[in-house]
Protein backbone atom coordinates (compact mmCIF):
# COMPACT_ATOMS: atom_id res chain seq x y z
CA UNK A 1 0.00 0.00 0.00
CA UNK A 2 1.08 3.54 -0.66
CA UNK A 3 0.67 6.09 2.15
CA UNK A 4 1.82 9.67 1.74
CA UNK A 5 4.26 8.78 -0.99
CA UNK A 6 5.76 5.90 1.08
CA UNK A 7 5.46 2.21 0.44
CA UNK A 8 3.96 0.17 3.27
CA UNK A 9 4.55 -3.55 3.55
CA UNK A 10 1.03 -4.12 4.88
CA UNK A 11 -1.21 -5.81 2.41
CA UNK A 12 1.64 -6.30 0.00
CA UNK A 13 1.98 -9.58 -1.83
CA UNK A 14 4.77 -11.66 -0.19
CA UNK A 15 6.34 -12.15 -3.56
CA UNK A 16 7.16 -8.46 -3.66
CA UNK A 17 8.59 -8.29 -0.16
CA UNK A 18 12.05 -9.49 -1.15
CA UNK A 19 12.17 -7.20 -4.15
CA UNK A 20 11.18 -4.19 -2.06
CA UNK A 21 13.90 -4.96 0.47
CA UNK A 22 16.48 -5.15 -2.31
CA UNK A 23 15.36 -1.85 -3.70
CA UNK A 24 15.65 -0.20 -0.29
CA UNK A 25 19.29 -1.26 -0.04
CA UNK A 26 20.29 0.24 -3.41
CA UNK A 27 21.91 3.66 -3.50
CA UNK A 28 19.70 6.40 -4.71
CA UNK A 29 20.19 7.45 -8.32
CA UNK A 30 21.34 10.93 -8.99
CA UNK A 31 18.69 13.04 -10.51
CA UNK A 32 19.53 14.54 -13.86
CA UNK A 33 19.72 18.25 -13.97
CA UNK A 34 17.08 19.81 -16.05
CA UNK A 35 18.39 21.50 -19.15
CA UNK A 36 17.35 25.08 -19.16
CA UNK A 37 16.26 26.19 -22.58
CA UNK A 38 16.60 29.92 -23.10
CA UNK A 39 13.38 31.62 -23.96
CA UNK A 40 12.77 32.39 -27.57
CA UNK A 41 13.91 35.80 -28.60
CA UNK A 42 11.13 38.22 -29.14
CA UNK A 43 13.35 40.61 -31.03
CA UNK A 44 12.71 40.75 -34.75
CA UNK A 45 15.93 42.66 -35.51
CA UNK A 46 17.63 41.38 -38.70
CA UNK A 47 21.35 40.56 -38.26
CA UNK A 48 23.87 40.66 -41.08
CA UNK A 49 26.07 37.72 -42.09
CA UNK A 50 29.15 39.67 -41.06
CA UNK A 51 27.89 40.05 -37.49
CA UNK A 52 27.47 36.29 -37.14
CA UNK A 53 31.22 35.74 -37.62
CA UNK A 54 32.43 38.65 -35.50
CA UNK A 55 34.39 37.76 -32.38
CA UNK A 56 33.67 39.40 -29.06
CA UNK A 57 37.34 40.23 -28.50
CA UNK A 58 40.03 40.56 -31.15
CA UNK A 59 42.67 37.81 -30.97
CA UNK A 60 46.19 38.99 -30.13
CA UNK A 61 48.62 39.18 -33.06
CA UNK A 62 51.73 37.05 -32.55
CA UNK A 63 55.00 38.28 -34.01
CA UNK A 64 53.80 41.73 -34.94
CA UNK A 65 56.19 43.80 -37.04
CA UNK A 66 56.82 47.49 -37.11
CA UNK A 67 57.68 49.93 -39.84
CA UNK A 68 61.23 51.26 -39.99
CA UNK A 69 61.61 54.63 -41.60
CA UNK A 70 64.16 55.10 -44.35
CA UNK A 71 67.41 56.05 -42.72
CA UNK A 72 70.38 54.18 -41.31
CA UNK A 73 69.02 50.63 -41.92
CA UNK A 74 68.76 51.33 -45.65
CA UNK A 75 71.34 51.97 -48.28
CA UNK A 76 70.39 53.67 -51.53
CA UNK A 77 72.41 53.14 -54.65
CA UNK A 78 71.14 54.83 -57.77
CA UNK A 79 67.46 54.07 -58.20
CA UNK A 80 67.50 50.92 -56.03
CA UNK A 81 67.06 50.59 -52.27
CA UNK A 82 68.74 47.94 -50.14
CA UNK A 83 68.10 46.94 -46.53
CA UNK A 84 71.15 46.48 -44.30
CA UNK A 85 70.81 43.88 -41.54
CA UNK A 86 72.34 44.18 -38.10
CA UNK A 87 75.46 42.05 -37.88
CA UNK A 88 74.81 41.03 -34.28
CA UNK A 89 71.29 39.78 -35.00
CA UNK A 90 72.42 37.97 -38.14
CA UNK A 91 75.21 36.15 -36.30
CA UNK A 92 72.81 35.16 -33.53
CA UNK A 93 70.40 33.65 -36.05
CA UNK A 94 73.21 31.62 -37.63
CA UNK A 95 73.98 29.96 -34.31
CA UNK A 96 70.43 28.64 -34.09
CA UNK A 97 71.01 26.47 -37.17
CA UNK A 98 74.38 25.00 -36.26
CA UNK A 99 72.64 21.73 -35.30
CA UNK A 100 70.71 21.39 -38.56
CA UNK A 101 71.18 19.29 -41.66
CA UNK A 102 69.56 19.64 -45.06
CA UNK A 103 68.21 16.50 -46.69
CA UNK A 104 67.10 15.81 -50.21
CA UNK A 105 65.47 12.68 -51.53
CA UNK A 106 65.52 11.76 -55.20
CA UNK A 107 62.04 11.25 -56.66
CA UNK A 108 58.63 11.68 -55.08
CA UNK A 109 58.67 12.90 -51.48
CA UNK A 110 57.52 10.09 -49.13
CA UNK A 111 55.94 10.29 -45.68
CA UNK A 112 58.87 11.38 -43.53
CA UNK A 113 57.56 11.33 -39.96
CA UNK A 114 57.57 7.49 -39.58
CA UNK A 115 61.00 7.36 -41.16
CA UNK A 116 62.52 9.72 -38.61
CA UNK A 117 60.78 7.96 -35.75
CA UNK A 118 62.60 4.78 -36.79
CA UNK A 119 65.87 6.68 -37.08
CA UNK A 120 65.41 8.01 -33.58
CA UNK A 121 65.29 4.46 -32.23
CA UNK A 122 68.09 3.11 -34.41
CA UNK A 123 70.53 5.91 -33.65
CA UNK A 124 69.48 6.17 -29.99
CA UNK A 125 68.93 9.91 -30.16
CA UNK A 126 69.06 11.65 -26.81
CA UNK A 127 67.23 14.84 -27.74
CA UNK A 128 64.40 15.90 -29.98
CA UNK A 129 64.43 17.00 -33.59
CA UNK A 130 62.24 19.29 -35.65
CA UNK A 131 61.37 18.56 -39.28
CA UNK A 132 60.86 21.51 -41.62
CA UNK A 133 59.67 20.93 -45.18
CA UNK A 134 61.20 23.40 -47.63
CA UNK A 135 59.65 22.13 -50.87
CA UNK A 136 61.24 20.88 -54.08
CA UNK A 137 62.18 17.67 -52.30
CA UNK A 138 64.32 19.47 -49.68
CA UNK A 139 63.69 19.50 -45.96
CA UNK A 140 65.66 20.66 -42.93
CA UNK A 141 66.09 18.69 -39.72
CA UNK A 142 67.01 20.73 -36.66
CA UNK A 143 68.39 18.80 -33.67
CA UNK A 144 68.56 19.88 -30.08
CA UNK A 145 71.96 18.23 -29.56
CA UNK A 146 75.00 18.24 -31.82
CA UNK A 147 75.66 14.61 -30.83
CA UNK A 148 72.38 13.55 -32.44
CA UNK A 149 73.26 15.41 -35.63
CA UNK A 150 76.61 13.61 -35.90
CA UNK A 151 74.95 10.26 -35.18
CA UNK A 152 72.48 10.68 -38.04
CA UNK A 153 75.00 12.18 -40.42
CA UNK A 154 77.73 9.58 -39.89
CA UNK A 155 75.35 6.62 -39.66
CA UNK A 156 74.37 6.73 -43.32
CA UNK A 157 73.82 6.21 -46.08
CA UNK A 158 70.08 6.18 -45.43
CA UNK A 159 67.56 4.99 -47.99
CA UNK A 160 63.78 4.80 -48.13
CA UNK A 161 61.98 2.74 -50.76
CA UNK A 162 65.40 2.11 -52.33
CA UNK A 163 65.89 5.85 -52.80
CA UNK A 164 68.85 7.53 -51.08
CA UNK A 165 68.74 10.54 -48.80
CA UNK A 166 71.30 13.18 -49.74
CA UNK A 167 72.67 14.83 -46.58
CA UNK A 168 74.39 18.18 -46.23
CA UNK A 169 75.28 20.09 -43.11
CA UNK A 170 73.37 23.34 -43.07
CA UNK A 171 75.26 26.48 -44.00
CA UNK A 172 74.22 29.91 -45.31
CA UNK A 173 75.57 28.92 -48.73
CA UNK A 174 73.21 25.95 -49.13
CA UNK A 175 70.63 26.67 -51.82
CA UNK A 176 67.57 24.44 -51.78
CA UNK A 177 67.00 24.26 -55.50
CA UNK A 178 66.20 21.26 -57.63
CA UNK A 179 67.27 22.66 -60.95
CA UNK A 180 70.16 20.27 -61.52
CA UNK A 181 71.47 17.74 -59.04
CA UNK A 182 75.00 17.86 -60.41
CA UNK A 183 76.97 17.37 -57.16
CA UNK A 184 76.23 15.30 -54.07
CA UNK A 185 78.19 14.16 -50.98
CA UNK A 186 78.98 10.47 -50.60
CA UNK A 187 80.95 8.41 -48.07
CA UNK A 188 83.95 6.29 -49.03
CA UNK A 189 86.17 3.94 -47.04
CA UNK A 190 89.88 3.15 -47.23
CA UNK A 191 90.08 -0.43 -45.91
CA UNK A 192 93.12 -1.36 -43.79
CA UNK A 193 94.61 2.06 -44.32
CA UNK A 194 97.93 2.56 -42.49
CA UNK A 195 97.48 4.40 -39.21
CA UNK A 196 100.46 6.66 -39.90
CA UNK A 197 98.46 8.16 -42.79
CA UNK A 198 95.37 9.04 -40.78
CA UNK A 199 96.38 12.65 -40.25
CA UNK A 200 94.54 15.53 -41.87
CA UNK A 201 97.15 16.29 -44.54
CA UNK A 202 97.39 12.68 -45.81
CA UNK A 203 93.62 12.24 -45.99
CA UNK A 204 93.25 15.57 -47.78
CA UNK A 205 95.77 14.55 -50.43
CA UNK A 206 94.24 11.11 -50.94
CA UNK A 207 90.70 12.49 -51.00
CA UNK A 208 91.65 15.13 -53.55
CA UNK A 209 92.49 12.37 -56.02
CA UNK A 210 88.82 11.38 -55.98
CA UNK A 211 87.23 14.82 -55.82
CA UNK A 212 86.58 17.36 -53.05
CA UNK A 213 87.08 16.00 -49.49
CA UNK A 214 84.66 17.48 -46.97
CA UNK A 215 85.25 15.81 -43.58
CA UNK A 216 85.83 12.51 -41.80
CA UNK A 217 83.64 10.72 -39.28
CA UNK A 218 84.31 10.77 -35.55
CA UNK A 219 85.79 7.24 -35.53
CA UNK A 220 88.42 8.28 -38.08
CA UNK A 221 89.07 11.57 -36.33
CA UNK A 222 89.77 9.96 -32.96
CA UNK A 223 91.17 6.67 -34.37
CA UNK A 224 88.66 4.69 -32.33
CA UNK A 225 88.67 1.87 -34.89
CA UNK A 226 91.44 0.83 -37.26
CA UNK A 227 89.58 -1.27 -39.85
CA UNK A 228 89.10 1.60 -42.31
CA UNK A 229 89.29 5.37 -42.68
CA UNK A 230 86.03 7.01 -43.69
CA UNK A 231 85.85 10.24 -45.70
CA UNK A 232 82.89 12.24 -46.96
CA UNK A 233 83.44 13.49 -50.50
CA UNK A 234 81.57 15.84 -52.80
CA UNK A 235 81.50 14.36 -56.28
CA UNK A 236 80.20 15.58 -59.61
CA UNK A 237 78.02 13.60 -61.98
CA UNK A 238 80.96 13.49 -64.39
CA UNK A 239 83.37 12.23 -61.71
CA UNK A 240 84.85 8.79 -62.31
CA UNK A 241 84.66 6.88 -59.02
CA UNK A 242 88.00 5.12 -58.71
CA UNK A 243 88.35 1.70 -57.10
CA UNK A 244 91.94 2.34 -56.02
CA UNK A 245 94.38 5.22 -55.52
CA UNK A 246 98.15 5.34 -55.91
CA UNK A 247 100.13 7.07 -53.14
CA UNK A 248 103.85 7.81 -52.96
CA UNK A 249 104.60 7.26 -49.28
CA UNK A 250 108.34 7.97 -49.69
CA UNK A 251 110.69 8.97 -52.52
CA UNK A 252 110.54 6.07 -54.95
CA UNK A 253 108.12 4.06 -52.77
CA UNK A 254 104.57 3.82 -54.06
CA UNK A 255 101.60 1.98 -52.64
CA UNK A 256 98.12 1.31 -53.98
CA UNK A 257 95.11 1.48 -51.66
CA UNK A 258 91.64 0.11 -52.28
CA UNK A 259 88.59 2.40 -52.16
CA UNK A 260 85.09 1.22 -51.16
CA UNK A 261 81.90 3.25 -51.36
CA UNK A 262 78.93 3.08 -49.00
CA UNK A 263 76.71 3.87 -51.97
CA UNK A 264 77.36 4.68 -55.62
CA UNK A 265 74.88 7.15 -57.12
CA UNK A 266 73.18 6.65 -60.46
CA UNK A 267 74.46 9.13 -63.03
CA UNK A 268 73.50 10.13 -66.55
CA UNK A 269 76.15 10.88 -69.15
CA UNK A 270 73.75 12.86 -71.36
CA UNK A 271 72.60 15.57 -68.93
CA UNK A 272 75.42 15.17 -66.37
CA UNK A 273 73.10 14.86 -63.36
CA UNK A 274 72.22 12.33 -60.68
CA UNK A 275 68.94 10.54 -60.12
CA UNK A 276 68.46 8.58 -63.35
CA UNK A 277 70.45 6.43 -65.73
CA UNK A 278 71.23 6.87 -69.41
CA UNK A 279 68.32 4.75 -70.62
CA UNK A 280 65.65 6.88 -68.91
CA UNK A 281 67.10 10.28 -69.82
CA UNK A 282 64.87 12.57 -71.86
CA UNK A 283 67.94 14.08 -73.51
CA UNK A 284 69.03 10.74 -74.90
CA UNK A 285 69.36 11.04 -78.69
CA UNK A 286 66.75 9.04 -80.55
CA UNK A 287 67.96 6.24 -82.80
CA UNK A 288 66.21 6.27 -86.18
CA UNK A 289 65.48 2.91 -87.86
CA UNK A 290 67.70 2.08 -90.82
CA UNK A 291 66.35 3.23 -94.19
CA UNK A 292 66.62 0.94 -97.23
CA UNK A 293 68.99 2.11 -99.90
CA UNK A 294 67.33 3.59 -102.97
CA UNK A 295 68.51 3.17 -106.53
CA UNK A 296 67.78 5.61 -109.34
CA UNK A 297 66.62 4.24 -112.69
CA UNK A 298 65.87 6.10 -115.91
CA UNK A 299 62.86 5.58 -118.13
CA UNK A 300 62.46 7.14 -121.51
CA UNK A 301 59.05 7.96 -122.99
CA UNK A 302 58.69 8.69 -126.71
CA UNK A 303 56.11 11.37 -127.51
CA UNK A 304 55.07 12.27 -131.07
CA UNK A 305 54.48 15.96 -131.72
CA UNK A 306 53.70 17.06 -135.28
CA UNK A 307 55.39 14.07 -136.81
CA UNK A 308 58.54 14.58 -134.73
CA UNK A 309 59.69 12.35 -131.99
CA UNK A 310 60.97 13.72 -128.65
CA UNK A 311 62.42 11.72 -125.82
CA UNK A 312 61.47 12.82 -122.29
CA UNK A 313 63.67 11.46 -119.50
CA UNK A 314 62.58 11.18 -115.88
CA UNK A 315 64.19 9.71 -112.76
CA UNK A 316 62.18 7.25 -110.74
CA UNK A 317 63.21 6.19 -107.21
CA UNK A 318 62.83 2.47 -106.73
CA UNK A 319 63.75 0.58 -103.55
CA UNK A 320 65.73 -2.60 -103.91
CA UNK A 321 62.92 -4.69 -102.46
CA UNK A 322 60.53 -3.38 -105.11
CA UNK A 323 62.71 -3.78 -108.18
CA UNK A 324 61.19 -5.81 -110.98
CA UNK A 325 62.87 -7.37 -113.93
CA UNK A 326 62.01 -7.29 -117.64
CA UNK A 327 59.11 -5.60 -119.35
CA UNK A 328 56.85 -5.87 -116.29
CA UNK A 329 59.01 -3.30 -114.54
CA UNK A 330 58.74 -0.93 -117.49
CA UNK A 331 54.97 -1.19 -117.67
CA UNK A 332 54.69 -0.73 -113.91
CA UNK A 333 56.53 2.57 -113.93
CA UNK A 334 55.12 3.93 -117.20
CA UNK A 335 51.78 4.47 -115.46
CA UNK A 336 53.42 6.70 -112.85
CA UNK A 337 55.26 8.92 -115.32
CA UNK A 338 54.36 12.56 -115.40
CA UNK A 339 53.93 13.96 -118.92
CA UNK A 340 54.45 17.71 -119.21
CA UNK A 341 51.33 19.75 -119.97
CA UNK A 342 52.55 21.06 -123.31
CA UNK A 343 52.73 17.50 -124.67
CA UNK A 344 49.37 16.27 -123.34
CA UNK A 345 47.26 17.75 -126.22
CA UNK A 346 49.54 16.35 -128.90
CA UNK A 347 49.30 12.85 -127.48
CA UNK A 348 45.51 12.99 -127.58
CA UNK A 349 45.54 14.12 -131.22
CA UNK A 350 47.76 11.24 -132.28
CA UNK A 351 45.26 8.77 -130.88
C-alpha positions in Angstrom: 0.0 0.0 0.0 1.1 3.5 -0.7 0.7 6.1 2.2 1.8 9.7 1.7 4.3 8.8 -1.0 5.8 5.9 1.1 5.5 2.2 0.4 4.0 0.2 3.3 4.5 -3.5 3.5 1.0 -4.1 4.9 -1.2 -5.8 2.4 1.6 -6.3 0.0 2.0 -9.6 -1.8 4.8 -11.7 -0.2 6.3 -12.1 -3.6 7.2 -8.5 -3.7 8.6 -8.3 -0.2 12.1 -9.5 -1.2 12.2 -7.2 -4.2 11.2 -4.2 -2.1 13.9 -5.0 0.5 16.5 -5.1 -2.3 15.4 -1.9 -3.7 15.7 -0.2 -0.3 19.3 -1.3 0.0 20.3 0.2 -3.4 21.9 3.7 -3.5 19.7 6.4 -4.7 20.2 7.5 -8.3 21.3 10.9 -9.0 18.7 13.0 -10.5 19.5 14.5 -13.9 19.7 18.3 -14.0 17.1 19.8 -16.1 18.4 21.5 -19.1 17.4 25.1 -19.2 16.3 26.2 -22.6 16.6 29.9 -23.1 13.4 31.6 -24.0 12.8 32.4 -27.6 13.9 35.8 -28.6 11.1 38.2 -29.1 13.4 40.6 -31.0 12.7 40.8 -34.7 15.9 42.7 -35.5 17.6 41.4 -38.7 21.4 40.6 -38.3 23.9 40.7 -41.1 26.1 37.7 -42.1 29.1 39.7 -41.1 27.9 40.0 -37.5 27.5 36.3 -37.1 31.2 35.7 -37.6 32.4 38.6 -35.5 34.4 37.8 -32.4 33.7 39.4 -29.1 37.3 40.2 -28.5 40.0 40.6 -31.2 42.7 37.8 -31.0 46.2 39.0 -30.1 48.6 39.2 -33.1 51.7 37.0 -32.5 55.0 38.3 -34.0 53.8 41.7 -34.9 56.2 43.8 -37.0 56.8 47.5 -37.1 57.7 49.9 -39.8 61.2 51.3 -40.0 61.6 54.6 -41.6 64.2 55.1 -44.3 67.4 56.1 -42.7 70.4 54.2 -41.3 69.0 50.6 -41.9 68.8 51.3 -45.7 71.3 52.0 -48.3 70.4 53.7 -51.5 72.4 53.1 -54.7 71.1 54.8 -57.8 67.5 54.1 -58.2 67.5 50.9 -56.0 67.1 50.6 -52.3 68.7 47.9 -50.1 68.1 46.9 -46.5 71.2 46.5 -44.3 70.8 43.9 -41.5 72.3 44.2 -38.1 75.5 42.1 -37.9 74.8 41.0 -34.3 71.3 39.8 -35.0 72.4 38.0 -38.1 75.2 36.2 -36.3 72.8 35.2 -33.5 70.4 33.7 -36.0 73.2 31.6 -37.6 74.0 30.0 -34.3 70.4 28.6 -34.1 71.0 26.5 -37.2 74.4 25.0 -36.3 72.6 21.7 -35.3 70.7 21.4 -38.6 71.2 19.3 -41.7 69.6 19.6 -45.1 68.2 16.5 -46.7 67.1 15.8 -50.2 65.5 12.7 -51.5 65.5 11.8 -55.2 62.0 11.2 -56.7 58.6 11.7 -55.1 58.7 12.9 -51.5 57.5 10.1 -49.1 55.9 10.3 -45.7 58.9 11.4 -43.5 57.6 11.3 -40.0 57.6 7.5 -39.6 61.0 7.4 -41.2 62.5 9.7 -38.6 60.8 8.0 -35.7 62.6 4.8 -36.8 65.9 6.7 -37.1 65.4 8.0 -33.6 65.3 4.5 -32.2 68.1 3.1 -34.4 70.5 5.9 -33.6 69.5 6.2 -30.0 68.9 9.9 -30.2 69.1 11.7 -26.8 67.2 14.8 -27.7 64.4 15.9 -30.0 64.4 17.0 -33.6 62.2 19.3 -35.7 61.4 18.6 -39.3 60.9 21.5 -41.6 59.7 20.9 -45.2 61.2 23.4 -47.6 59.7 22.1 -50.9 61.2 20.9 -54.1 62.2 17.7 -52.3 64.3 19.5 -49.7 63.7 19.5 -46.0 65.7 20.7 -42.9 66.1 18.7 -39.7 67.0 20.7 -36.7 68.4 18.8 -33.7 68.6 19.9 -30.1 72.0 18.2 -29.6 75.0 18.2 -31.8 75.7 14.6 -30.8 72.4 13.6 -32.4 73.3 15.4 -35.6 76.6 13.6 -35.9 75.0 10.3 -35.2 72.5 10.7 -38.0 75.0 12.2 -40.4 77.7 9.6 -39.9 75.4 6.6 -39.7 74.4 6.7 -43.3 73.8 6.2 -46.1 70.1 6.2 -45.4 67.6 5.0 -48.0 63.8 4.8 -48.1 62.0 2.7 -50.8 65.4 2.1 -52.3 65.9 5.9 -52.8 68.8 7.5 -51.1 68.7 10.5 -48.8 71.3 13.2 -49.7 72.7 14.8 -46.6 74.4 18.2 -46.2 75.3 20.1 -43.1 73.4 23.3 -43.1 75.3 26.5 -44.0 74.2 29.9 -45.3 75.6 28.9 -48.7 73.2 26.0 -49.1 70.6 26.7 -51.8 67.6 24.4 -51.8 67.0 24.3 -55.5 66.2 21.3 -57.6 67.3 22.7 -61.0 70.2 20.3 -61.5 71.5 17.7 -59.0 75.0 17.9 -60.4 77.0 17.4 -57.2 76.2 15.3 -54.1 78.2 14.2 -51.0 79.0 10.5 -50.6 80.9 8.4 -48.1 83.9 6.3 -49.0 86.2 3.9 -47.0 89.9 3.2 -47.2 90.1 -0.4 -45.9 93.1 -1.4 -43.8 94.6 2.1 -44.3 97.9 2.6 -42.5 97.5 4.4 -39.2 100.5 6.7 -39.9 98.5 8.2 -42.8 95.4 9.0 -40.8 96.4 12.6 -40.2 94.5 15.5 -41.9 97.2 16.3 -44.5 97.4 12.7 -45.8 93.6 12.2 -46.0 93.2 15.6 -47.8 95.8 14.6 -50.4 94.2 11.1 -50.9 90.7 12.5 -51.0 91.6 15.1 -53.6 92.5 12.4 -56.0 88.8 11.4 -56.0 87.2 14.8 -55.8 86.6 17.4 -53.1 87.1 16.0 -49.5 84.7 17.5 -47.0 85.2 15.8 -43.6 85.8 12.5 -41.8 83.6 10.7 -39.3 84.3 10.8 -35.5 85.8 7.2 -35.5 88.4 8.3 -38.1 89.1 11.6 -36.3 89.8 10.0 -33.0 91.2 6.7 -34.4 88.7 4.7 -32.3 88.7 1.9 -34.9 91.4 0.8 -37.3 89.6 -1.3 -39.8 89.1 1.6 -42.3 89.3 5.4 -42.7 86.0 7.0 -43.7 85.8 10.2 -45.7 82.9 12.2 -47.0 83.4 13.5 -50.5 81.6 15.8 -52.8 81.5 14.4 -56.3 80.2 15.6 -59.6 78.0 13.6 -62.0 81.0 13.5 -64.4 83.4 12.2 -61.7 84.9 8.8 -62.3 84.7 6.9 -59.0 88.0 5.1 -58.7 88.3 1.7 -57.1 91.9 2.3 -56.0 94.4 5.2 -55.5 98.1 5.3 -55.9 100.1 7.1 -53.1 103.8 7.8 -53.0 104.6 7.3 -49.3 108.3 8.0 -49.7 110.7 9.0 -52.5 110.5 6.1 -54.9 108.1 4.1 -52.8 104.6 3.8 -54.1 101.6 2.0 -52.6 98.1 1.3 -54.0 95.1 1.5 -51.7 91.6 0.1 -52.3 88.6 2.4 -52.2 85.1 1.2 -51.2 81.9 3.3 -51.4 78.9 3.1 -49.0 76.7 3.9 -52.0 77.4 4.7 -55.6 74.9 7.2 -57.1 73.2 6.6 -60.5 74.5 9.1 -63.0 73.5 10.1 -66.6 76.1 10.9 -69.2 73.7 12.9 -71.4 72.6 15.6 -68.9 75.4 15.2 -66.4 73.1 14.9 -63.4 72.2 12.3 -60.7 68.9 10.5 -60.1 68.5 8.6 -63.3 70.4 6.4 -65.7 71.2 6.9 -69.4 68.3 4.8 -70.6 65.7 6.9 -68.9 67.1 10.3 -69.8 64.9 12.6 -71.9 67.9 14.1 -73.5 69.0 10.7 -74.9 69.4 11.0 -78.7 66.8 9.0 -80.5 68.0 6.2 -82.8 66.2 6.3 -86.2 65.5 2.9 -87.9 67.7 2.1 -90.8 66.4 3.2 -94.2 66.6 0.9 -97.2 69.0 2.1 -99.9 67.3 3.6 -103.0 68.5 3.2 -106.5 67.8 5.6 -109.3 66.6 4.2 -112.7 65.9 6.1 -115.9 62.9 5.6 -118.1 62.5 7.1 -121.5 59.1 8.0 -123.0 58.7 8.7 -126.7 56.1 11.4 -127.5 55.1 12.3 -131.1 54.5 16.0 -131.7 53.7 17.1 -135.3 55.4 14.1 -136.8 58.5 14.6 -134.7 59.7 12.3 -132.0 61.0 13.7 -128.7 62.4 11.7 -125.8 61.5 12.8 -122.3 63.7 11.5 -119.5 62.6 11.2 -115.9 64.2 9.7 -112.8 62.2 7.2 -110.7 63.2 6.2 -107.2 62.8 2.5 -106.7 63.7 0.6 -103.5 65.7 -2.6 -103.9 62.9 -4.7 -102.5 60.5 -3.4 -105.1 62.7 -3.8 -108.2 61.2 -5.8 -111.0 62.9 -7.4 -113.9 62.0 -7.3 -117.6 59.1 -5.6 -119.3 56.8 -5.9 -116.3 59.0 -3.3 -114.5 58.7 -0.9 -117.5 55.0 -1.2 -117.7 54.7 -0.7 -113.9 56.5 2.6 -113.9 55.1 3.9 -117.2 51.8 4.5 -115.5 53.4 6.7 -112.9 55.3 8.9 -115.3 54.4 12.6 -115.4 53.9 14.0 -118.9 54.4 17.7 -119.2 51.3 19.7 -120.0 52.5 21.1 -123.3 52.7 17.5 -124.7 49.4 16.3 -123.3 47.3 17.8 -126.2 49.5 16.3 -128.9 49.3 12.8 -127.5 45.5 13.0 -127.6 45.5 14.1 -131.2 47.8 11.2 -132.3 45.3 8.8 -130.9 
